[in-house]
Amino acid sequence: MTEDEKIAALFADHQRSPDEAFVARIARAVEAERRMAAMRAAAWRRFAVECVASVAVVASFWLVWRLAPASLPTGAIATAPAAAAAVLTLGLWFGVVLRPAATGK
């Protein structure tokens, strides 16, 4: 058998049945990757919502601190309005953070 015949035999179109196990493995891998991509996107959205909520909480506390009357000593905050604003802000923050968990999303 010459070299040309060996090469021709190697490149000949061999009729064989498709590998069903391999096809099923690849299909499962593609489906797993699709699910992971969807979960990854949901996790990034959740992370962004929590970051925005955290920034809102920090900004509201900063505003409460900045809006304290000038007659108070440095660092002191009027307790009643600050406490009410803090409770309201924390309530809204918990509502944003816990709402997706309550709906199962």
Backbone atoms as SQL, in Angstrom:
CREATE TABLE atoms (id INTEGER PRIMARY KEY, chain TEXT, resi INTEGER, resn TEXT, atom TEXT, x REAL, y REAL, z REAL);
INSERT INTO atoms VALUES
  (1, 'A', 1, 'MET', 'N', 0.850, -1.174, 0.000),
  (2, 'A', 1, 'MET', 'CA', 0.000, 0.000, 0.000),
  (3, 'A', 1, 'MET', 'C', 0.899, 1.241, 0.000),
  (4, 'A', 2, 'THR', 'N', 0.665, 2.088, -0.961),
  (5, 'A', 2, 'THR', 'CA', 1.488, 3.289, -1.103),
  (6, 'A', 2, 'THR', 'C', 1.003, 4.366, -0.130),
  (7, 'A', 3, 'GLU', 'N', 1.809, 5.394, -0.057),
  (8, 'A', 3, 'GLU', 'CA', 1.460, 6.525, 0.827),
  (9, 'A', 3, 'GLU', 'C', 0.157, 7.168, 0.392),
  (10, 'A', 4, 'ASP', 'N', -0.055, 7.315, -0.884),
  (11, 'A', 4, 'ASP', 'CA', -1.282, 7.934, -1.379),
  (12, 'A', 4, 'ASP', 'C', -2.509, 7.101, -1.007),
  (13, 'A', 5, 'GLU', 'N', -2.367, 5.798, -1.091),
  (14, 'A', 5, 'GLU', 'CA', -3.486, 4.922, -0.735),
  (15, 'A', 5, 'GLU', 'C', -3.776, 4.991, 0.763),
  (16, 'A', 6, 'LYS', 'N', -2.715, 5.106, 1.592),
  (17, 'A', 6, 'LYS', 'CA', -2.910, 5.236, 3.041),
  (18, 'A', 6, 'LYS', 'C', -3.638, 6.532, 3.374),
  (19, 'A', 7, 'ILE', 'N', -3.207, 7.614, 2.726),
  (20, 'A', 7, 'ILE', 'CA', -3.852, 8.911, 2.969),
  (21, 'A', 7, 'ILE', 'C', -5.293, 8.880, 2.479),
  (22, 'A', 8, 'ALA', 'N', -5.522, 8.280, 1.336),
  (23, 'A', 8, 'ALA', 'CA', -6.880, 8.167, 0.802),
  (24, 'A', 8, 'ALA', 'C', -7.751, 7.337, 1.739),
  (25, 'A', 9, 'ALA', 'N', -7.206, 6.290, 2.318),
  (26, 'A', 9, 'ALA', 'CA', -7.963, 5.455, 3.249),
  (27, 'A', 9, 'ALA', 'C', -8.296, 6.230, 4.527),
  (28, 'A', 10, 'LEU', 'N', -7.351, 7.055, 4.974),
  (29, 'A', 10, 'LEU', 'CA', -7.605, 7.850, 6.191),
  (30, 'A', 10, 'LEU', 'C', -8.703, 8.893, 5.977),
  (31, 'A', 11, 'PHE', 'N', -8.720, 9.497, 4.777),
  (32, 'A', 11, 'PHE', 'CA', -9.691, 10.538, 4.492),
  (33, 'A', 11, 'PHE', 'C', -10.963, 10.030, 3.832),
  (34, 'A', 12, 'ALA', 'N', -11.078, 8.743, 3.688),
  (35, 'A', 12, 'ALA', 'CA', -12.277, 8.177, 3.060),
  (36, 'A', 12, 'ALA', 'C', -13.487, 8.436, 3.949),
  (37, 'A', 13, 'ASP', 'N', -14.646, 8.564, 3.334),
  (38, 'A', 13, 'ASP', 'CA', -15.884, 8.832, 4.055),
  (39, 'A', 13, 'ASP', 'C', -16.390, 7.518, 4.643),
  (40, 'A', 14, 'HIS', 'N', -16.164, 7.343, 5.911),
  (41, 'A', 14, 'HIS', 'CA', -16.601, 6.122, 6.578),
  (42, 'A', 14, 'HIS', 'C', -18.022, 6.325, 7.076),
  (43, 'A', 15, 'GLN', 'N', -18.878, 5.440, 6.716),
  (44, 'A', 15, 'GLN', 'CA', -20.266, 5.509, 7.162),
  (45, 'A', 15, 'GLN', 'C', -20.371, 4.832, 8.526),
  (46, 'A', 16, 'ARG', 'N', -20.723, 5.637, 9.526),
  (47, 'A', 16, 'ARG', 'CA', -20.943, 5.065, 10.844),
  (48, 'A', 16, 'ARG', 'C', -22.099, 5.805, 11.495),
  (49, 'A', 17, 'SER', 'N', -22.694, 5.188, 12.451),
  (50, 'A', 17, 'SER', 'CA', -23.853, 5.787, 13.101),
  (51, 'A', 17, 'SER', 'C', -23.384, 6.922, 14.027),
  (52, 'A', 18, 'PRO', 'N', -24.235, 7.931, 14.206),
  (53, 'A', 18, 'PRO', 'CA', -23.850, 9.032, 15.088),
  (54, 'A', 18, 'PRO', 'C', -23.739, 8.553, 16.539),
  (55, 'A', 19, 'ASP', 'N', -22.887, 9.211, 17.271),
  (56, 'A', 19, 'ASP', 'CA', -22.666, 8.869, 18.676),
  (57, 'A', 19, 'ASP', 'C', -23.738, 9.564, 19.520),
  (58, 'A', 20, 'GLU', 'N', -24.790, 8.858, 19.856),
  (59, 'A', 20, 'GLU', 'CA', -25.928, 9.431, 20.587),
  (60, 'A', 20, 'GLU', 'C', -25.526, 9.888, 21.986),
  (61, 'A', 21, 'ALA', 'N', -24.631, 9.162, 22.626),
  (62, 'A', 21, 'ALA', 'CA', -24.196, 9.546, 23.979),
  (63, 'A', 21, 'ALA', 'C', -23.458, 10.884, 23.933),
  (64, 'A', 22, 'PHE', 'N', -22.618, 11.058, 22.923),
  (65, 'A', 22, 'PHE', 'CA', -21.887, 12.321, 22.785),
  (66, 'A', 22, 'PHE', 'C', -22.848, 13.471, 22.513),
  (67, 'A', 23, 'VAL', 'N', -23.816, 13.261, 21.637),
  (68, 'A', 23, 'VAL', 'CA', -24.795, 14.297, 21.310),
  (69, 'A', 23, 'VAL', 'C', -25.590, 14.675, 22.561),
  (70, 'A', 24, 'ALA', 'N', -25.996, 13.684, 23.338),
  (71, 'A', 24, 'ALA', 'CA', -26.748, 13.953, 24.570),
  (72, 'A', 24, 'ALA', 'C', -25.904, 14.721, 25.578),
  (73, 'A', 25, 'ARG', 'N', -24.614, 14.365, 25.690),
  (74, 'A', 25, 'ARG', 'CA', -23.707, 15.079, 26.603),
  (75, 'A', 25, 'ARG', 'C', -23.570, 16.539, 26.199),
  (76, 'A', 26, 'ILE', 'N', -23.395, 16.786, 24.918),
  (77, 'A', 26, 'ILE', 'CA', -23.251, 18.166, 24.426),
  (78, 'A', 26, 'ILE', 'C', -24.548, 18.943, 24.641),
  (79, 'A', 27, 'ALA', 'N', -25.684, 18.310, 24.390),
  (80, 'A', 27, 'ALA', 'CA', -26.976, 18.981, 24.602),
  (81, 'A', 27, 'ALA', 'C', -27.152, 19.344, 26.072),
  (82, 'A', 28, 'ARG', 'N', -26.765, 18.447, 26.986),
  (83, 'A', 28, 'ARG', 'CA', -26.850, 18.756, 28.423),
  (84, 'A', 28, 'ARG', 'C', -25.902, 19.883, 28.792),
  (85, 'A', 29, 'ALA', 'N', -24.721, 19.895, 28.214),
  (86, 'A', 29, 'ALA', 'CA', -23.755, 20.955, 28.506),
  (87, 'A', 29, 'ALA', 'C', -24.268, 22.308, 28.011),
  (88, 'A', 30, 'VAL', 'N', -24.880, 22.336, 26.842),
  (89, 'A', 30, 'VAL', 'CA', -25.426, 23.582, 26.299),
  (90, 'A', 30, 'VAL', 'C', -26.570, 24.081, 27.179),
  (91, 'A', 31, 'GLU', 'N', -27.441, 23.177, 27.601),
  (92, 'A', 31, 'GLU', 'CA', -28.561, 23.553, 28.479),
  (93, 'A', 31, 'GLU', 'C', -28.062, 24.050, 29.827),
  (94, 'A', 32, 'ALA', 'N', -27.046, 23.398, 30.374),
  (95, 'A', 32, 'ALA', 'CA', -26.471, 23.844, 31.648),
  (96, 'A', 32, 'ALA', 'C', -25.852, 25.230, 31.507),
  (97, 'A', 33, 'GLU', 'N', -25.180, 25.479, 30.408),
  (98, 'A', 33, 'GLU', 'CA', -24.572, 26.796, 30.186),
  (99, 'A', 33, 'GLU', 'C', -25.647, 27.870, 30.033),
  (100, 'A', 34, 'ARG', 'N', -26.757, 27.538, 29.360),
  (101, 'A', 34, 'ARG', 'CA', -27.850, 28.496, 29.215),
  (102, 'A', 34, 'ARG', 'C', -28.456, 28.839, 30.577),
  (103, 'A', 35, 'ARG', 'N', -28.658, 27.817, 31.404),
  (104, 'A', 35, 'ARG', 'CA', -29.202, 28.066, 32.749),
  (105, 'A', 35, 'ARG', 'C', -28.241, 28.876, 33.598),
  (106, 'A', 36, 'MET', 'N', -26.966, 28.559, 33.513),
  (107, 'A', 36, 'MET', 'CA', -25.970, 29.316, 34.298),
  (108, 'A', 36, 'MET', 'C', -25.920, 30.765, 33.851),
  (109, 'A', 37, 'ALA', 'N', -26.031, 31.019, 32.554),
  (110, 'A', 37, 'ALA', 'CA', -26.033, 32.397, 32.059),
  (111, 'A', 37, 'ALA', 'C', -27.242, 33.154, 32.590),
  (112, 'A', 38, 'ALA', 'N', -28.400, 32.507, 32.631),
  (113, 'A', 38, 'ALA', 'CA', -29.596, 33.155, 33.169),
  (114, 'A', 38, 'ALA', 'C', -29.445, 33.419, 34.658),
  (115, 'A', 39, 'MET', 'N', -28.892, 32.472, 35.386),
  (116, 'A', 39, 'MET', 'CA', -28.680, 32.666, 36.826),
  (117, 'A', 39, 'MET', 'C', -27.646, 33.753, 37.086),
  (118, 'A', 40, 'ARG', 'N', -26.609, 33.799, 36.258),
  (119, 'A', 40, 'ARG', 'CA', -25.577, 34.826, 36.405),
  (120, 'A', 40, 'ARG', 'C', -26.165, 36.214, 36.173),
  (121, 'A', 41, 'ALA', 'N', -27.006, 36.355, 35.152),
  (122, 'A', 41, 'ALA', 'CA', -27.638, 37.642, 34.866),
  (123, 'A', 41, 'ALA', 'C', -28.554, 38.057, 36.008),
  (124, 'A', 42, 'ALA', 'N', -29.301, 37.110, 36.563),
  (125, 'A', 42, 'ALA', 'CA', -30.178, 37.417, 37.692),
  (126, 'A', 42, 'ALA', 'C', -29.367, 37.832, 38.917),
  (127, 'A', 43, 'ALA', 'N', -28.253, 37.174, 39.137),
  (128, 'A', 43, 'ALA', 'CA', -27.399, 37.532, 40.282),
  (129, 'A', 43, 'ALA', 'C', -26.825, 38.938, 40.119),
  (130, 'A', 44, 'TRP', 'N', -26.419, 39.300, 38.916),
  (131, 'A', 44, 'TRP', 'CA', -25.893, 40.647, 38.686),
  (132, 'A', 44, 'TRP', 'C', -26.982, 41.699, 38.877),
  (133, 'A', 45, 'ARG', 'N', -28.212, 41.403, 38.405),
  (134, 'A', 45, 'ARG', 'CA', -29.320, 42.349, 38.622),
  (135, 'A', 45, 'ARG', 'C', -29.595, 42.518, 40.111),
  (136, 'A', 46, 'ARG', 'N', -29.625, 41.420, 40.832),
  (137, 'A', 46, 'ARG', 'CA', -29.866, 41.473, 42.284),
  (138, 'A', 46, 'ARG', 'C', -28.752, 42.274, 42.972),
  (139, 'A', 47, 'PHE', 'N', -27.518, 42.048, 42.564),
  (140, 'A', 47, 'PHE', 'CA', -26.389, 42.789, 43.128),
  (141, 'A', 47, 'PHE', 'C', -26.540, 44.282, 42.871),
  (142, 'A', 48, 'ALA', 'N', -26.950, 44.653, 41.661),
  (143, 'A', 48, 'ALA', 'CA', -27.125, 46.070, 41.326),
  (144, 'A', 48, 'ALA', 'C', -28.235, 46.693, 42.163),
  (145, 'A', 49, 'VAL', 'N', -29.335, 45.981, 42.356),
  (146, 'A', 49, 'VAL', 'CA', -30.436, 46.502, 43.178),
  (147, 'A', 49, 'VAL', 'C', -29.978, 46.691, 44.613),
  (148, 'A', 50, 'GLU', 'N', -29.248, 45.741, 45.142),
  (149, 'A', 50, 'GLU', 'CA', -28.770, 45.866, 46.518),
  (150, 'A', 50, 'GLU', 'C', -27.750, 46.992, 46.656),
  (151, 'A', 51, 'CYS', 'N', -26.920, 47.203, 45.642),
  (152, 'A', 51, 'CYS', 'CA', -25.971, 48.326, 45.689),
  (153, 'A', 51, 'CYS', 'C', -26.707, 49.658, 45.694),
  (154, 'A', 52, 'VAL', 'N', -27.715, 49.789, 44.839),
  (155, 'A', 52, 'VAL', 'CA', -28.491, 51.032, 44.790),
  (156, 'A', 52, 'VAL', 'C', -29.206, 51.253, 46.113),
  (157, 'A', 53, 'ALA', 'N', -29.766, 50.190, 46.691),
  (158, 'A', 53, 'ALA', 'CA', -30.440, 50.321, 47.983),
  (159, 'A', 53, 'ALA', 'C', -29.460, 50.726, 49.078),
  (160, 'A', 54, 'SER', 'N', -28.279, 50.170, 49.062),
  (161, 'A', 54, 'SER', 'CA', -27.271, 50.522, 50.066),
  (162, 'A', 54, 'SER', 'C', -26.835, 51.973, 49.921),
  (163, 'A', 55, 'VAL', 'N', -26.659, 52.415, 48.689),
  (164, 'A', 55, 'VAL', 'CA', -26.286, 53.814, 48.456),
  (165, 'A', 55, 'VAL', 'C', -27.404, 54.734, 48.936),
  (166, 'A', 56, 'ALA', 'N', -28.660, 54.350, 48.715),
  (167, 'A', 56, 'ALA', 'CA', -29.782, 55.164, 49.173),
  (168, 'A', 56, 'ALA', 'C', -29.804, 55.271, 50.689),
  (169, 'A', 57, 'VAL', 'N', -29.525, 54.178, 51.378),
  (170, 'A', 57, 'VAL', 'CA', -29.497, 54.206, 52.842),
  (171, 'A', 57, 'VAL', 'C', -28.376, 55.105, 53.336),
  (172, 'A', 58, 'VAL', 'N', -27.202, 54.934, 52.780),
  (173, 'A', 58, 'VAL', 'CA', -26.065, 55.757, 53.202),
  (174, 'A', 58, 'VAL', 'C', -26.325, 57.224, 52.894),
  (175, 'A', 59, 'ALA', 'N', -26.879, 57.512, 51.722),
  (176, 'A', 59, 'ALA', 'CA', -27.166, 58.904, 51.360),
  (177, 'A', 59, 'ALA', 'C', -28.221, 59.508, 52.270),
  (178, 'A', 60, 'SER', 'N', -29.229, 58.743, 52.652),
  (179, 'A', 60, 'SER', 'CA', -30.258, 59.298, 53.532),
  (180, 'A', 60, 'SER', 'C', -29.691, 59.587, 54.916),
  (181, 'A', 61, 'PHE', 'N', -28.860, 58.703, 55.436),
  (182, 'A', 61, 'PHE', 'CA', -28.239, 58.987, 56.731),
  (183, 'A', 61, 'PHE', 'C', -27.313, 60.206, 56.639),
  (184, 'A', 62, 'TRP', 'N', -26.621, 60.329, 55.531),
  (185, 'A', 62, 'TRP', 'CA', -25.745, 61.490, 55.357),
  (186, 'A', 62, 'TRP', 'C', -26.574, 62.770, 55.311),
  (187, 'A', 63, 'LEU', 'N', -27.721, 62.730, 54.595),
  (188, 'A', 63, 'LEU', 'CA', -28.592, 63.908, 54.539),
  (189, 'A', 63, 'LEU', 'C', -29.157, 64.253, 55.910),
  (190, 'A', 64, 'VAL', 'N', -29.560, 63.252, 56.671),
  (191, 'A', 64, 'VAL', 'CA', -30.059, 63.516, 58.028),
  (192, 'A', 64, 'VAL', 'C', -28.972, 64.162, 58.867),
  (193, 'A', 65, 'TRP', 'N', -27.780, 63.691, 58.735),
  (194, 'A', 65, 'TRP', 'CA', -26.668, 64.256, 59.492),
  (195, 'A', 65, 'TRP', 'C', -26.397, 65.691, 59.064),
  (196, 'A', 66, 'ARG', 'N', -26.458, 65.970, 57.754),
  (197, 'A', 66, 'ARG', 'CA', -26.193, 67.315, 57.243),
  (198, 'A', 66, 'ARG', 'C', -27.323, 68.290, 57.563),
  (199, 'A', 67, 'LEU', 'N', -28.549, 67.809, 57.754),
  (200, 'A', 67, 'LEU', 'CA', -29.687, 68.683, 58.011),
  (201, 'A', 67, 'LEU', 'C', -29.897, 68.980, 59.493),
  (202, 'A', 68, 'ALA', 'N', -29.007, 68.534, 60.344),
  (203, 'A', 68, 'ALA', 'CA', -29.124, 68.817, 61.780),
  (204, 'A', 68, 'ALA', 'C', -29.040, 70.325, 62.000),
  (205, 'A', 69, 'PRO', 'N', -29.810, 70.829, 62.952),
  (206, 'A', 69, 'PRO', 'CA', -29.759, 72.269, 63.227),
  (207, 'A', 69, 'PRO', 'C', -28.349, 72.719, 63.616),
  (208, 'A', 70, 'ALA', 'N', -28.016, 73.941, 63.211),
  (209, 'A', 70, 'ALA', 'CA', -26.670, 74.467, 63.486),
  (210, 'A', 70, 'ALA', 'C', -26.464, 74.750, 64.960),
  (211, 'A', 71, 'SER', 'N', -27.550, 74.883, 65.745),
  (212, 'A', 71, 'SER', 'CA', -27.407, 75.203, 67.162),
  (213, 'A', 71, 'SER', 'C', -26.934, 74.015, 67.988),
  (214, 'A', 72, 'LEU', 'N', -27.035, 72.810, 67.432),
  (215, 'A', 72, 'LEU', 'CA', -26.579, 71.642, 68.165),
  (216, 'A', 72, 'LEU', 'C', -25.059, 71.576, 68.146),
  (217, 'A', 73, 'PRO', 'N', -24.476, 70.990, 69.170),
  (218, 'A', 73, 'PRO', 'CA', -23.023, 70.828, 69.162),
  (219, 'A', 73, 'PRO', 'C', -22.576, 69.976, 67.968),
  (220, 'A', 74, 'THR', 'N', -21.348, 70.132, 67.581),
  (221, 'A', 74, 'THR', 'CA', -20.821, 69.395, 66.437),
  (222, 'A', 74, 'THR', 'C', -20.943, 67.891, 66.679),
  (223, 'A', 75, 'GLY', 'N', -21.502, 67.189, 65.699),
  (224, 'A', 75, 'GLY', 'CA', -21.640, 65.741, 65.805),
  (225, 'A', 75, 'GLY', 'C', -22.949, 65.299, 66.422),
  (226, 'A', 76, 'ALA', 'N', -23.708, 66.195, 67.056),
  (227, 'A', 76, 'ALA', 'CA', -24.988, 65.819, 67.657),
  (228, 'A', 76, 'ALA', 'C', -26.091, 65.915, 66.608),
  (229, 'A', 77, 'ILE', 'N', -27.071, 65.045, 66.714),
  (230, 'A', 77, 'ILE', 'CA', -28.187, 65.032, 65.779),
  (231, 'A', 77, 'ILE', 'C', -29.467, 65.107, 66.591),
  (232, 'A', 78, 'ALA', 'N', -30.447, 65.876, 66.099),
  (233, 'A', 78, 'ALA', 'CA', -31.746, 65.910, 66.759),
  (234, 'A', 78, 'ALA', 'C', -32.318, 64.500, 66.716),
  (235, 'A', 79, 'THR', 'N', -32.642, 63.931, 67.875),
  (236, 'A', 79, 'THR', 'CA', -32.934, 62.502, 67.955),
  (237, 'A', 79, 'THR', 'C', -34.262, 62.100, 67.322),
  (238, 'A', 80, 'ALA', 'N', -35.342, 62.807, 67.536),
  (239, 'A', 80, 'ALA', 'CA', -36.652, 62.364, 67.050),
  (240, 'A', 80, 'ALA', 'C', -36.725, 62.355, 65.520),
  (241, 'A', 81, 'PRO', 'N', -36.423, 63.461, 64.839),
  (242, 'A', 81, 'PRO', 'CA', -36.500, 63.405, 63.369),
  (243, 'A', 81, 'PRO', 'C', -35.480, 62.436, 62.758),
  (244, 'A', 82, 'ALA', 'N', -34.317, 62.372, 63.329),
  (245, 'A', 82, 'ALA', 'CA', -33.294, 61.472, 62.795),
  (246, 'A', 82, 'ALA', 'C', -33.707, 60.018, 62.967),
  (247, 'A', 83, 'ALA', 'N', -34.276, 59.699, 64.123),
  (248, 'A', 83, 'ALA', 'CA', -34.707, 58.321, 64.370),
  (249, 'A', 83, 'ALA', 'C', -35.865, 57.952, 63.440),
  (250, 'A', 84, 'ALA', 'N', -36.797, 58.878, 63.246),
  (251, 'A', 84, 'ALA', 'CA', -37.924, 58.598, 62.356),
  (252, 'A', 84, 'ALA', 'C', -37.439, 58.397, 60.921),
  (253, 'A', 85, 'ALA', 'N', -36.527, 59.247, 60.481),
  (254, 'A', 85, 'ALA', 'CA', -35.987, 59.107, 59.125),
  (255, 'A', 85, 'ALA', 'C', -35.202, 57.800, 58.975),
  (256, 'A', 86, 'ALA', 'N', -34.468, 57.449, 60.016),
  (257, 'A', 86, 'ALA', 'CA', -33.684, 56.212, 59.959),
  (258, 'A', 86, 'ALA', 'C', -34.596, 54.993, 59.883),
  (259, 'A', 87, 'VAL', 'N', -35.653, 54.981, 60.692),
  (260, 'A', 87, 'VAL', 'CA', -36.570, 53.839, 60.677),
  (261, 'A', 87, 'VAL', 'C', -37.284, 53.747, 59.324),
  (262, 'A', 88, 'LEU', 'N', -37.723, 54.879, 58.799),
  (263, 'A', 88, 'LEU', 'CA', -38.381, 54.885, 57.492),
  (264, 'A', 88, 'LEU', 'C', -37.434, 54.382, 56.405),
  (265, 'A', 89, 'THR', 'N', -36.217, 54.877, 56.416),
  (266, 'A', 89, 'THR', 'CA', -35.241, 54.472, 55.406),
  (267, 'A', 89, 'THR', 'C', -34.912, 52.991, 55.511),
  (268, 'A', 90, 'LEU', 'N', -34.709, 52.507, 56.726),
  (269, 'A', 90, 'LEU', 'CA', -34.420, 51.084, 56.897),
  (270, 'A', 90, 'LEU', 'C', -35.611, 50.223, 56.486),
  (271, 'A', 91, 'GLY', 'N', -36.806, 50.682, 56.776),
  (272, 'A', 91, 'GLY', 'CA', -37.994, 49.948, 56.348),
  (273, 'A', 91, 'GLY', 'C', -38.081, 49.845, 54.837),
  (274, 'A', 92, 'LEU', 'N', -37.821, 50.956, 54.153),
  (275, 'A', 92, 'LEU', 'CA', -37.828, 50.928, 52.686),
  (276, 'A', 92, 'LEU', 'C', -36.718, 50.028, 52.148),
  (277, 'A', 93, 'TRP', 'N', -35.570, 50.095, 52.776),
  (278, 'A', 93, 'TRP', 'CA', -34.438, 49.276, 52.338),
  (279, 'A', 93, 'TRP', 'C', -34.752, 47.785, 52.498),
  (280, 'A', 94, 'PHE', 'N', -35.293, 47.410, 53.650),
  (281, 'A', 94, 'PHE', 'CA', -35.658, 46.010, 53.853),
  (282, 'A', 94, 'PHE', 'C', -36.744, 45.583, 52.874),
  (283, 'A', 95, 'GLY', 'N', -37.647, 46.486, 52.540),
  (284, 'A', 95, 'GLY', 'CA', -38.673, 46.171, 51.555),
  (285, 'A', 95, 'GLY', 'C', -38.082, 45.872, 50.193),
  (286, 'A', 96, 'VAL', 'N', -37.066, 46.625, 49.820),
  (287, 'A', 96, 'VAL', 'CA', -36.414, 46.392, 48.524),
  (288, 'A', 96, 'VAL', 'C', -35.617, 45.092, 48.552),
  (289, 'A', 97, 'VAL', 'N', -34.930, 44.843, 49.633),
  (290, 'A', 97, 'VAL', 'CA', -34.067, 43.665, 49.710),
  (291, 'A', 97, 'VAL', 'C', -34.884, 42.388, 49.879),
  (292, 'A', 98, 'LEU', 'N', -35.933, 42.420, 50.676),
  (293, 'A', 98, 'LEU', 'CA', -36.675, 41.204, 50.980),
  (294, 'A', 98, 'LEU', 'C', -37.794, 40.904, 49.989),
  (295, 'A', 99, 'ARG', 'N', -38.223, 41.860, 49.192),
  (296, 'A', 99, 'ARG', 'CA', -39.314, 41.634, 48.251),
  (297, 'A', 99, 'ARG', 'C', -39.028, 40.500, 47.272),
  (298, 'A', 100, 'PRO', 'N', -37.844, 40.436, 46.630),
  (299, 'A', 100, 'PRO', 'CA', -37.608, 39.302, 45.719),
  (300, 'A', 100, 'PRO', 'C', -37.622, 37.954, 46.438),
  (301, 'A', 101, 'ALA', 'N', -37.166, 37.905, 47.668),
  (302, 'A', 101, 'ALA', 'CA', -37.164, 36.644, 48.404),
  (303, 'A', 101, 'ALA', 'C', -38.597, 36.222, 48.728),
  (304, 'A', 102, 'ALA', 'N', -39.465, 37.182, 48.990),
  (305, 'A', 102, 'ALA', 'CA', -40.843, 36.849, 49.341),
  (306, 'A', 102, 'ALA', 'C', -41.619, 36.338, 48.126),
  (307, 'A', 103, 'THR', 'N', -41.294, 36.811, 46.942),
  (308, 'A', 103, 'THR', 'CA', -42.018, 36.386, 45.750),
  (309, 'A', 103, 'THR', 'C', -41.392, 35.159, 45.103),
  (310, 'A', 104, 'GLY', 'N', -40.286, 34.684, 45.632),
  (311, 'A', 104, 'GLY', 'CA', -39.653, 33.495, 45.086),
  (312, 'A', 104, 'GLY', 'C', -38.768, 33.756, 43.893),
  (313, 'A', 105, 'LYS', 'N', -38.460, 35.008, 43.603),
  (314, 'A', 105, 'LYS', 'CA', -37.595, 35.318, 42.458),
  (315, 'A', 105, 'LYS', 'C', -36.196, 35.590, 42.911);
